[in-house]
């Protein structure tokens, strides 16, 4: 019989990686941090594991941003490890397209306020309104308002950037 | 979520977001659905928000790693166990190190305590070591007078000299006074004169009572009222910063100085000392301080009495 944490790991790991990726913008590092989150969960055995996992993930991502230089050194060490499991994939056409889309979304997310971005990412990770409220410090009733604003601003920023890119492309050609 | 009592009121935007996010209670959903059935603008608003929501989701999907490869749970669990084991080893090592440090600290503390508690009285109360010489020669090179070990010898009426004296019978005594003086700064009365070292030694070529090898800080002298050799007080500083003082002069003057310095208990012991055959006649009104009168050499300071005794033996 699977324990609660194992079930959470199987159902939530990908969401945690995505949540972290949208903060650190490095796939390998996001997976490292996600594993760290679940190893910590095994030690602490939290009462509300799903909310706890995302709270710890957010903290780790914050620490990560604060120590960017140290992180680069650590990544260098990891890259040199012989047990490195990841392989560099060739950049095919599909991957290039994915990267372009990703960069656009990254730019649009960067235009949101920190609170709007956090609430939006937590909602996308599958947290409920009360869980988002607890983690972000908002009232439950304010989560819908924040989400409404965040969604609108994300789409607006994305469409505006896209329009500017097209105009710049047209001007060049 | 707020209740919607008025069926004619349009549904706020954030409530439609919450409705589509399935964040409302069942009864709230029923109320919204009733309203939507009768309100075209709200239905249009709902469709717009649903499209916005879908677009947001589609954009965020693009902002994700191309592949996510979860480590098998048992591997992750093994990593956790390995880390816990490492932590346990670190904790045990730290606990061992802490216990060693504690044991060493305790040992050191106890040794300090015992060192400070046993000789405390002698350190704090500035014990006095007094060598009594029956007559004027205070030169007592004990190193050259090996037996008895704690005896300073002297000859009545002899002239002070730096030359070594031949061993003599033990005619003087070395006494430790458990005085109560709380300071090494002597209490001086009378006309004392501070003199430089060259003034002290060069013109007179006289012996100055002091512990060899210890820096001299100050030399003070008080002229004898009858024109005899003065009473000399030499203050020296030990390596630990403490001061010791060596005083040499007519026995009565030194006794008086020491009694001022030591308080009553020392005075009582000095009284006992004065009863000894090496000191002036206790029955006399005032002992003579001229040549041939008994002289006393004393050393005192804020140091263990054993140390002062050792210094006394080094006095030249």
Interface residues (C-beta under 8 A of the other chain):
Chain A: X6 X9 X10 X13 X14 X17 X18 X21 X22 X27 X30 X31 X35 X38 X39 X42 X43 X85 X89 X95 X98 X101 X102 X104 X105 X106 X108 X109 X120 X121 X123 X124 X128 X129 X141 X143 X144 X145 X147 X148 X151 X152 X154 X155 X158
Chain B: X1 X2 X13 X14 X15 X17 X18 X21 X23 X49 X52 X53 X55 X56 X57 X59 X60 X62 X63 X64 X65 X66 X67 X68 X69 X70 X71 X73 X76 X77 X79 X80 X83 X84
